[in-house]
Amino acid sequence: MLPQFGFSEFLLLAVAALIIVGPKDLPVMMRKIGQMVAKGRAAAREFQAAFDDIARQTELDDLRKEIEDLKQTNMLSEAQADMAAFEREVNAEVMRDPAAEAGAPGGDKTGTAKAGMPKAGGGAADAVKPGPKPAASAVEPTATPAADPQAKGTAA
């Protein structure tokens, strides 16, 4: 920042430069001073841009780090993991062998638990298990005339 110069100070500097440098070399000197000022401003802009890049990179690194932390401690991923664990437990209960549970305490062979709810993996299909078929009786049942509708007309 330049100190505050008024019109009278600039006029004094212009008269001093005109006397010291001379009217012939004054435009050349002013052009060189203008070029030096332009170079100085360009260097200042480049320096400022470098600092801005460093600050932006630092902010981006901080944001990346925060995003990685959020990914690791994400509540959604924790909830998904809890749901997956619960699903595995339920699947293990459902897929458990009902024959192994038949002798387990708290259950009976009808497929119901203590509270009257079906056992995990047990149901109506598991409650009644097919056993050996009874042997056919040697005596054939005879049809009675009252039970046979076709026999009514012949029995009287």
C-alpha positions in Angstrom: 0.0 0.0 0.0 1.3 3.3 -1.0 1.1 6.1 1.5 -1.6 8.7 0.7 -0.1 11.3 -1.7 -2.1 14.4 -2.7 -1.9 16.4 -5.9 0.7 18.8 -4.5 3.1 15.9 -3.7 2.8 14.4 -7.2 3.4 17.8 -8.7 6.5 18.2 -6.6 7.8 14.8 -7.7 7.1 15.5 -11.4 9.0 18.9 -11.2 11.9 17.2 -9.4 12.1 14.3 -12.0 11.9 16.9 -14.9 14.8 18.8 -13.4 17.0 15.8 -12.5 16.4 13.5 -15.5 15.7 16.2 -18.1 12.9 16.5 -20.6 14.6 14.3 -23.2 14.9 11.1 -21.0 11.8 11.6 -18.9 9.4 9.5 -21.2 12.0 6.6 -21.3 12.4 6.7 -17.6 8.6 6.7 -17.0 8.2 3.7 -19.4 10.8 1.7 -17.5 9.2 2.6 -14.2 5.9 1.4 -15.6 7.4 -1.9 -16.8 9.0 -2.5 -13.4 5.7 -1.8 -11.7 4.0 -4.2 -14.0 6.6 -6.9 -13.3 6.2 -6.3 -9.6 2.4 -6.6 -9.8 2.7 -9.8 -11.9 5.1 -11.3 -9.3 2.7 -10.3 -6.5 -0.3 -12.0 -8.4 1.8 -15.1 -8.9 2.8 -15.2 -5.2 -0.8 -14.7 -4.1 -2.0 -17.4 -6.5 0.6 -19.8 -5.1 -0.7 -19.1 -1.6 -4.3 -19.5 -2.7 -3.4 -22.9 -4.3 -1.7 -24.0 -1.1 -4.7 -23.0 1.0 -7.1 -24.7 -1.5 -5.0 -27.9 -1.5 -4.9 -27.8 2.3 -8.7 -27.4 2.5 -9.2 -30.2 0.0 -6.9 -32.5 2.0 -8.9 -31.7 5.1 -12.2 -32.3 3.3 -10.9 -35.6 1.9 -9.8 -36.6 5.4 -13.2 -35.7 6.8 -14.9 -37.7 4.0 -12.8 -40.8 4.7 -13.6 -40.5 8.5 -17.3 -40.2 7.6 -17.1 -43.2 5.4 -15.6 -45.2 8.2 -18.0 -44.1 10.9 -21.0 -43.9 8.7 -24.2 -44.6 10.5 -25.7 -46.2 7.5 -22.9 -48.7 7.2 -23.3 -49.5 10.8 -27.0 -50.0 10.4 -26.4 -52.2 7.4 -23.9 -54.3 9.3 -26.4 -54.6 12.2 -29.2 -55.7 9.8 -26.9 -58.2 8.1 -26.0 -59.7 11.5 -29.6 -59.9 12.5 -30.4 -61.5 9.1 -27.7 -64.1 9.7 -29.1 -64.9 13.1 -32.7 -65.3 11.8 -31.5 -67.5 8.9 -29.5 -69.7 11.3 -32.7 -70.1 13.4 -34.8 -70.9 10.4 -32.3 -73.3 8.9 -31.7 -75.2 12.2 -32.6 -78.9 12.0 -36.0 -79.5 13.7 -35.0 -83.1 14.6 -32.2 -81.8 16.7 -34.6 -79.5 18.5 -37.1 -82.2 19.3 -35.3 -83.3 22.4 -34.4 -79.7 23.4 -35.9 -78.3 26.6 -38.8 -75.9 26.1 -40.1 -77.6 23.0 -42.1 -80.7 22.2 -42.5 -82.9 19.2 -45.6 -81.1 17.8 -43.6 -78.3 16.4 -44.6 -75.6 19.0 -42.5 -73.8 21.5 -43.4 -72.9 25.0 -45.3 -69.7 24.0 -47.4 -71.6 21.5 -45.5 -70.2 18.6 -44.1 -72.5 15.9 -40.5 -73.4 16.4 -38.0 -71.8 14.1 -37.8 -74.1 11.1 -40.9 -76.0 12.3 -44.3 -75.7 10.9 -47.4 -77.7 10.1 -45.5 -79.7 7.6 -42.9 -80.7 10.2 -45.4 -81.4 12.9 -46.9 -84.4 11.3 -44.3 -86.7 9.9 -45.3 -89.6 7.8 -44.6 -92.9 9.4 -44.9 -96.5 8.2 -48.3 -97.3 6.6 -50.5 -99.6 8.5 -50.8 -103.1 7.1 -53.8 -103.9 5.1 -56.3 -106.0 6.9 -56.8 -109.6 5.6 -60.6 -109.3 5.9 -62.2 -107.4 3.1 -65.0 -105.1 4.3 -68.4 -106.2 3.0 -70.9 -103.7 1.7 -74.1 -103.6 3.6 -77.3 -103.2 1.6 -78.3 -100.0 3.4 -75.0 -98.4 2.8 -74.9 -99.3 -0.9 -77.4 -97.3 -3.0 -77.3 -99.8 -5.9 -78.0 -102.7 -3.5 -81.4 -101.2 -2.3 -83.3 -102.4 -5.2 -82.0 -106.0 -5.0 -82.0 -106.5 -1.2 -85.8 -106.3 -0.6 
